[in-house]
Amino acid sequence: MSILVVDDSRVVRAMLGAILNSVGYTDILVAESAQGAFEALGLDNGAYTTGIDLILMDLTMPGMDGIAALHVIRAASHLRDIPVIMVTGRIEPEYLQKAFEAGAIDYITKPVHEVELLARVRSALKLKHEIDQRKAREHELVQTLKQLETANQLLQHMSATDGLTGVANRRQFDGVLEIEWARASRNRLWLSLILVDIDCFKLYNDTYGHPAGDACLKTVASVLVGSIHRPEDMVARYGGEEFAVMLPGTELAGAAIVAKRIRARVESMEIAHARSEVSPFVTLSLGVAAAIPRKDNTVSALIAVADKALYEAKNEGRNRVREYGGPMAGVSSAE
């Protein structure tokens, strides 16, 4: 326990130090003025010393008195928890009131009585110990809460993200698609959906192995992500080798441009696929649909239409984009 004794009297400083030393308080700092106290506390140089557990402060000192000094100390947030006992020969109520208002927790009258001094010092140090323990628990609680928050964020991210490719998973995509469908319905906006399938992917896995298949999925996902540019656009892994791209506020023609760009980029990468029935390289089939939602249709209809377009792309030979322009099961393709 470190105790700072502040008194302009050398005799008083020596006496207080001797009494405290006699019962085992050996870490005693002394100062003969308010300025000396500030130096010991690090207030004069920004060192911000916090190792002091108790201050015994003379009320009446030349220059700045103990009350004014206490105001300065209490103004430093990192020193506010240090108990301060005023040591004074003045016991007028107005002085004591000012001392307590300034932040003193107790006072000792001069001449100092050893029993009284030690009793009050023990009480103050016990208070400081309890304050330190409370602050330590609070700090531990804050750190625990931060760790829990980080863990929750990680869990939320994991629950919304495909672990292999890093894009949104099917669950996250379905939820966001419902939200965007409702927003498009309220604001009479277009909403486009692209479904993407890697051609002959089972044969790719059988030929090159699952690690190569995983690498292929990651590459295709990165191409999809690199092909969208707006924060509201979204890419998701929709199934094993199937992906989905959502483009809010985009008409069918604009979505078709994005789909064709995706197909061309993957093909141009020339990822070898010796057993493909379409090309010596990995290729994609893509189905595109778009709608302005109405009250008499659902987002399921948009998905069904995009899936139908994807089926047509695969049925016609794969490695192509198909935009479904036929009846849309209640989905409005134009207004």
N, C-alpha and C positions, 0 to 999 in steps of 0.2 A: 504494500500500500504506500503510495507516494503522497506526502502532505506538503503543501506550500504554506509557509508562515510569512505573513506580510506585516511588518511593524517597523516604525521608524526608530524604536528603542532597541539598541543592541542587547541590553540587559533582558528585556522581555523576550526577544528572539532566542537568546541563549537559554532562558528559563523554560520556555515552551518546548524547545528542542530537547532539553534534558529530561523533562517529564515524559515526553513521548518516547524518547530512547529507552527510558527505564522499563517500559512495558513492551518493548520489541518493535516499536515503530522507528526503524532506522533509516528509512529513505525520506529524509527531510530536506526540503529546499527552502531557502530563506531569501527574502527581499526586503529592502528598507523603505520602499516607496511604491506608489502605484505603477510608476514606469518600470521599476524592477520586476514587479509582478507580471506586467505585460510581456517583458522580455522572457521571463521564465515560462510563460504560456505560449510564446511564439507569436504574439499579436503584433510585434513590432517589425517582424521580417517575413511574415507569411508562412512560418514553419508549422504553425497550427499544432502545437504540442497537445496531445490528448492523454498522456500517461499520468496526469495528476488526478488523484482521487478525492482530495479534500483541500479546501483553502481556509486557513484561519487568517482573517483580515482585520487589521486595526481600523476602527472607525475614524479616528482623528489622526491625520497625517499631514505634514506640510505639503504644499502644492495641491495635488488632487487628493481629496479625502476618500475614505473607504466606500462611501455610498456612490460617489461619482465613478470610482473605479469599477464598482460592481455593475453599474449600468453598462460600462464599456464591455466588460466580460460577458454579460448576459446577451449583449447584442451579437456576439459570435455564436452561431448556431451550434457549432461543434463543442462549445464549452458550457452550454446551458445546463447540462446534466451534472456538472461538478457541484457538489454541495459547498456552500460558503457559510461559515460561522463568523459572525462579527465579534471581535474582541474589543471591548470598550469600557472606559471608565464613566461614560455618560449613560444614564438610564432614564433620561427624560422620555416620556411616551412619544413625543413628536420625532425624536431621533430614531427610536426603535421602529416606529411605524414606517419611516422613510426607508430604513434598512430592509424591512420585510417587503415593502413595495418594490424595492430594487432587485429583490430575488434572494435575500439571505434566508436560510432555513432555520437559523437559531442564533443565539448570542451568548457570550460569556462576559461577565463583568470583571473588571480589574479592581483590586488585585486578584489574580487567577488562583482558584483553589484546585488542587490536583485532582481530587475525586470528581468534582464537577466537570473539569476539562476532559478527563478520560471518559466519563460517562457520555458526554455530548459527542466526543470524537467517535466513540464506538457506535453510537446511534447513527451518526452521519455516514460513517463508512459502511454500516449495514445497509443504509438506504442506497448508497452508491452501488454496492454489490447487487442489490435487488434490481436497480435500474439497468445495470450492465447485463444482468441475466435476461431481463425482459427484452432489452434491445437485441441481444443475441438470438433469443427465440423469435423475435419479429423478423430479424434478418434471415434466419433459417426458414421461417414461414414464407417470406418473400421469394427466396431462392427456390423453395419447393413449388410454390405457385408458378414461378417462371418455368420450371422444369415440366410441370404438368401442362402448362399452356403450350410449350414446345412439343410435348408428346401428343397432345390433342391435335395440334396443327398437323403433325406428322401422320397421325392416324386418319385425320380427315383427308389429307392428301393421298394417303395409301388407299383409302376406301373409294376415292374418286378417280384413281389413276391406274392404268394398266401397268403392271409391274415390269413387263418386258420392254415395251416401246416408250413408256413415259407419257403417252397421250392419254386423254380421258378414257375411262372404261365405259362399258355399255350402260351400266347403271347411271353414271353421271350424265352421259349423253342423253339418255331418255328423259331424265329430269329437266335438263336445260332445254331440250327440244320442246317439251310441254310449255315451259315458261315463255320461250320465244314464239311459240304458236299463239299463246294467249295475247302476248304483246302485239304481234302482227295483226291479230284479229281486232284488237282495240283501235289500232292506228291505221288499219287498212293498208298494211305493208306486205310486200312480197316476202316469202320465205322459201329458200331453195335447199334441196337435199341431194347430195351425191353419195351413192353407195359404190364402193370400190372392192373388187375381188382380184386377188393375185391368180393369174391363170395357171392351171395345172400345178398348184402348190403341193399337193400330196406327192406327186411324182418328183418334185424338187426335193422334198424331205427324204423320200425313199432313195434318191440318187446321191445326195450330198450329206445327208445326216441332219439331225435336229439342230445341232449348233449352227450349221450353215443356214438352216431354215429360220432360226431365231435372228441371225444377222440380217437375213433378207427382210424379215418383218420390220426390224429396226430401220433399215434403209428406206423402205417404202414409207414408213411413218414419218421419217425426217423429210422426205420429199413432199408429203402432204402438208406438213407443218410449214415448210418453206414456200408453199404455193398459196398460202392465205396471208393476209396482211393486216386485217382489221381486228381489234380486240374482241369484237363480238363473234367473229368467225370461230369455228370449233372443229377439231379433228378428234375422232375417237376410234378405238379398236372395237369393231362391232361384233366380230366373231373370231373364229380361228385365224383365217387369212382374209377376213373381210374388214374393211374400214368404212367409216362414214364421215362426211364433211357437211357441216351445216353453215349456210350463208344467209344470215338474216338481211332483209332489205335488198335482196338480189333477185332479179328476174331470171327466167329460164335461159335466155340467151347468154347472160353474164355468167351463170353457173356452168353452162356448157363450155364456155371459154376456159374457165378454171379447170374443168374436168379434162379437156383436151391438152392443156398445158401439163397437167399431172401425168397423163398417159405418155406424152412425148418425152418428158424428163426421165421417167423410169426406163423407157425403152432405150434412150440415148446413153444410159449408164452401162449398157451391155453386160449385165450380170448373167453369166453363163447358165444356161438351162438346157442341157443336152437332150433331155427327154420330153421337152415341151412339145405339145401337139400344134403349137402356133408359130413358134419362133425359136431360134437357137439361144435366145436371151429371155430373161424374165420380162413379162408383159402384164398389163392390167386390162380388165374389163370394167367399165363404169356406166352406171345408170343415173340419169339426172331427172329430177322433177322439181316443179316450183308451183306455188299457189299463193293466192291472197285468201286467207281463211274466211269462212263464213259460218254463221250459226248452225247451218245444217250439215256441217262436215266435221271431221276430227283429224287429229294429227296422224292417226293410224292409217287414214286414207292416203296421206302424203307418203308415208313409208311404203305402203303397198304399191303405189304408183312408181316410186323410185326402184323398188325391188323388181317390178315388172320390166322397167327399162333395163335394169341390169341383166335380167333373164334374157331379154332380146339381144343384148350385146354378146352374151356368151353363146346363145343359140345360133347367132349369125357368124360365128367363127372366132370370137374373142379378140383381144387386143384392139378394142374400139370403144367409142363413147356412143351411148344411145340416149336420146332425150324422148321421154314419153309424152306424146302430144295427143293421145286419144282420150276417150272418156275417163274421167278421173274419180269415179266412185264418189261423187259429191264434192270433190275438191275443185274450187274455182281456179281455172288456169288463166283467166283474164276477167277483167271487169269492164 
